Amino acid sequence: MRAIRVASAALLGVSALTLTACVAQASAETAGFRVAVHPTTIAAGGQVTLRATGCDQAVFVSSGVFDDLTIRRGQTSATAMVDWDAKPGAIYEVTFHCGTFWQNASLTIAGDRPVPPRPEPLHPSRGVHAGEGSSFGGFDLKEIGLGVALIAGSVGAAYHFSRRRTGDDGA
């Protein structure tokens, strides 16, 4: 009977630690991944600079307006030539993949008539919080503290129920 209690307590503790480790890893990896396309408006046939920071591995970049490319590990940028047949006035999405995380940026193709400048945001863009999924994204200090308290409580309860009590074994 005691072995079942100890095994249950161990399984509960390992499960709680495993779940919280995944959340911490996902939040840490997405916190610093940033992407940008320069310039954001370009004529067909022009050259753009693609930037990605905060990724510890190679970044795969794709778009419908230039050939797919990879920003090698340890580098923060690469250049791409925009296709000559890109539609003037169209806005293309550029997708950056860092492992299982991704973010998008927009690239506008200049038309025959001048493209009005886009107003700058009041706050710098922080990009998309991609890959956080369901209820694991955006943890703050209160939520982390609550998680630690729940884990401590489950470990304490497991210890309490797994201790051998005198008089319970019928001896």
Residue, then its C-alpha position, 0 to 999 in steps of 0.5 A: m500500500r505504501a509503494i502505491r502512495v509513493a509512486s503516486a506522489a512521485l508521478l504527481g510531482v514529476s508531472a507538475l514539474t514537466l508541465t511548468a518546464c514546458v511553459a517556461q521554455a516556450s515563454a523564454e524562446t518567444a520573448g526575444f524573437r524579432v523580425a523586420v523587412h527593410p525597406t517595407t516598400i520596394a519596386a519589383g526587382g529590388q533588393v530587401t534586407l531581412r532581419a531576425t534577432g533572438c533566435d539561436q538557430a537558423v531562420f527560414v524565411s519565405s514569401g510569395v514575392f522572392d525565393d525562400l532563403t535561410i538566415r544562418r545561425g549566428q547571423t542576423s540578416a540576409t538579402a533577397m531579390v524581389d521577383w520582377d513579376a511582383k504585382p504593383g501595389a500588392i502587400y506580401e507577407v514575409t514569414f520567418h520560422c525559428g524552429t517551431f516559432w514564426q512571425n510575419a512582416s509585410l512587404t509592399i510592392a511600389g506601384d506606378r503612382p507613389v505609395p503613401p507612407r504608412p504612419e509610424p506606430l506610437h510604440p515600436s512593433r514587438g512582432v507577433h507572439a507566435g508559438e505560445g499556444s492556448s493558455f500558456g502565453g503571456f505569464d506575469l509575475k502573479e501567475i508564476g507565483l501562483g504556479v510555484a505555490l501550486i507545485a509546492g502544495s502538491v509536493g507537500a500533499a504528496y509528502h504528507f500522504s506518502r509518510r508512514r503513519t503509525g496505526d494505519d498499517g494494522a500492526 
